[in-house]
Amino acid sequence: MKKTTLLAVLLALVIGSFAQKNFQLGLHFSPNIGWLKPNGDKIEADGAKIGYEFGIIGDFNISDNYIFATGIRLVNTGFTLNKPDVQEITNTQGGLENGYGSTVADVRLNYIEVPLTLKLRTNEVGYMKYFAQVGVGLGANYRALADEQFTYVPANGSSSQPVSNEGVDYNDEINLFRAALIVGAGFEFNFSGNTSLVTGVTFNNGFTNIISKDVHTDDINGNAVTPPNTQADKRNQSAKSINNMIVLNVGILF
């Protein structure tokens, strides 16, 4: 019994010593700017969105200068897009019919992301250590909403008032998984012991398509084509696009 207790104590001391030297855990809250980069001209990027992310960060110190950095974070990002669209509208007689036009959508996305990166870090200069960082981010979308403004072209050629829809469920429009290349740089400022402020800038460059559906066939004005065009009501134009972010990283390691 005494041997088992002594072994357990020694094991705990070894693990604690190893963890203190080779592993640091921390928290971060980081603002970001996200935008859409379409692959082609079937949809258009129409603006960037300010977002944020927060979560747990963990540094596994392979050596003093090489660190495997990972964690788990909740990412709030988004973009604005313009696409040809067909939506149900109320006509002048009070009935429902298809309206043909275009939609500006202010899209807000939420992801759970796991970064897998390598830090190349300098030795301490004063209280500072500088680093470059590269790796990948693997994300899963758990919510997608959009505020839409749909502008249609009436059959009589008159002007129309935009139709606004807020909080539209966009889960079917967005792919579940997102992968990205992460490239960044920054510095660590040591307060005392293992406690350090970590800050820097990261470019999160998506390389998988985030748009899950095609868009409607458009005319020369960017509106969905109207009957009797044989392509009317069809979503057969590729809307492949990637989502990019610039992130200002702010965190504390313990």
Residue pairs with C-beta under 8 A, 6 or more apart in sequence:
20 194
21 61
22 60
22 61
23 58
23 59
23 60
23 61
24 58
24 59
24 61
24 194
24 196
24 253
24 254
25 56
25 57
25 58
25 253
25 254
26 56
26 57
26 58
26 59
26 198
26 251
26 252
26 253
26 254
27 54
27 55
27 56
27 57
27 251
27 252
28 53
28 54
28 55
28 57
28 71
28 73
28 198
28 249
28 250
28 251
28 252
29 52
29 53
29 54
29 250
29 251
30 52
30 53
30 54
30 247
30 248
30 249
30 250
30 251
31 50
31 51
31 52
31 247
31 248
32 50
32 51
32 52
32 53
32 75
32 77
32 204
32 245
32 246
32 247
32 248
33 48
33 49
33 50
33 51
33 245
33 246
34 48
34 49
34 51
34 77
34 78
34 79
34 109
34 243
34 244
34 245
35 45
35 47
35 48
35 49
35 79
35 243
35 244
35 245
36 43
36 45
36 79
36 80
36 81
36 107
36 241
36 242
36 243
37 45
37 206
37 241
37 242
37 243
37 244
38 44
38 45
38 81
38 239
38 240
38 241
39 209
39 238
39 240
39 241
39 242
40 238
40 239
40 240
42 83
42 84
42 215
42 218
42 237
42 238
42 239
43 81
43 82
43 83
43 211
43 215
43 239
43 241
44 81
44 82
44 83
44 222
45 79
45 80
45 81
45 241
46 80
46 81
46 82
46 104
47 79
47 80
47 106
48 79
48 80
49 77
49 78
49 79
49 80
49 106
49 107
49 108
51 75
51 76
51 77
51 78
51 108
51 245
52 76
53 73
53 74
53 75
53 76
53 77
53 113
53 247
54 73
54 74
55 71
55 72
55 73
55 74
56 71
56 72
56 73
57 69
57 70
57 71
57 73
57 198
57 251
57 253
58 69
58 70
58 71
59 67
59 68
59 69
59 119
59 253
60 67
60 68
60 69
60 70
61 67
62 68
64 121
64 123
65 120
65 121
65 122
65 123
66 118
66 119
66 120
66 121
67 118
67 119
67 121
67 131
68 116
68 117
68 118
68 119
69 115
69 117
69 118
69 119
69 133
69 135
70 114
70 115
70 116
70 117
71 114
71 115
72 112
72 113
72 114
73 112
73 113
73 114
73 115
74 110
74 111
74 112
74 113
75 109
75 110
75 111
75 112
75 113
75 139
75 245
76 108
76 109
76 110
77 108
77 109
77 111
77 243
77 245
78 106
78 107
78 108
78 109
79 107
79 243
80 104
80 105
80 106
80 107
81 104
81 105
81 107
81 241
82 102
82 103
82 104
82 105
82 222
83 102
83 103
83 105
83 215
83 216
83 239
84 101
84 102
84 215
84 216
84 217
84 218
84 219
84 222
84 223
84 224
84 225
84 237
85 101
85 102
85 103
85 150
85 215
85 216
85 224
86 98
86 99
86 100
86 216
86 224
86 232
86 233
87 98
87 99
87 101
87 103
87 150
87 152
87 163
88 96
88 97
88 98
88 99
89 96
89 97
89 98
89 99
89 150
89 152
89 163
90 96
91 97
98 233
99 150
99 152
99 153
99 160
99 163
100 152
100 153
100 223
100 224
100 225
100 226
100 232
101 150
101 151
101 152
101 153
101 160
101 223
101 224
102 150
102 151
102 218
102 222
102 223
102 224
103 148
103 149
103 150
103 151
104 148
104 149
104 151
105 146
105 147
105 148
105 149
105 168
105 170
106 146
106 147
106 148
107 144
107 145
107 146
107 170
107 174
108 144
108 145
108 146
109 141
109 143
109 144
109 174
109 210
109 243
110 141
110 142
110 143
110 144
111 139
111 140
111 141
111 142
111 178
112 139
112 140
112 142
113 137
113 138
113 139
113 140
113 178
114 137
114 138
114 139
115 135
115 136
115 137
115 138
115 182
116 135
116 136
116 137
116 138
117 133
117 134
117 135
117 136
117 182
118 133
118 134
118 135
119 131
119 132
119 133
120 131
120 132
120 133
121 129
121 130
121 131
121 188
122 129
122 130
122 131
123 129
124 190
127 189
127 190
128 187
128 188
128 189
128 190
129 187
129 188
129 190
129 196
130 185
130 186
130 187
131 185
131 186
131 187
131 188
131 200
132 184
132 185
133 182
133 183
133 184
133 185
133 186
133 200
133 202
134 181
134 182
134 183
134 184
135 181
135 182
136 179
136 180
136 181
136 182
137 178
137 179
137 180
137 181
137 182
137 204
138 177
138 178
138 179
139 177
139 178
139 179
139 180
140 176
140 177
140 178
141 171
141 174
141 175
141 176
141 177
141 178
141 210
143 171
144 169
144 170
144 171
144 173
144 174
145 167
145 168
145 169
145 170
146 168
146 170
146 173
147 164
147 165
147 166
147 167
147 168
148 164
148 165
148 166
148 168
149 162
149 163
149 164
149 165
150 162
150 163
150 164
150 165
151 160
151 162
151 163
152 160
152 163
152 223
153 160
153 223
153 226
154 160
155 226
172 212
172 213
173 211
173 212
173 213
174 210
174 211
174 212
175 208
175 209
175 210
175 211
175 212
177 208
178 206
178 208
178 210
178 243
179 206
179 207
179 208
180 204
180 205
180 206
180 207
180 208
180 245
181 204
181 205
181 207
182 202
182 203
182 204
182 205
183 202
183 203
183 205
184 200
184 201
184 202
184 203
184 247
184 249
185 200
185 201
186 198
186 199
186 200
186 201
186 249
187 198
187 199
187 200
188 196
188 197
188 198
188 253
189 196
189 197
189 199
190 196
191 197
194 253
194 254
195 252
195 253
195 254
196 252
196 253
197 250
197 251
197 252
198 249
198 250
198 251
198 252
198 253
199 248
199 249
199 250
199 251
200 249
201 246
201 247
201 248
201 249
202 246
202 247
202 249
203 244
203 245
203 246
203 247
204 244
204 245
204 246
204 247
205 242
205 244
206 242
206 243
206 244
206 245
207 242
208 242
209 240
209 241
209 242
210 241
210 242
210 243
211 239
211 240
211 241
213 235
213 239
214 235
214 236
214 237
214 238
214 239
215 235
215 237
215 239
216 224
216 225
216 233
216 234
216 235
216 237
217 224
217 225
217 229
217 231
217 232
217 234
217 236
217 237
218 224
218 225
218 237
219 225
219 226
224 232
225 231
225 232
226 232
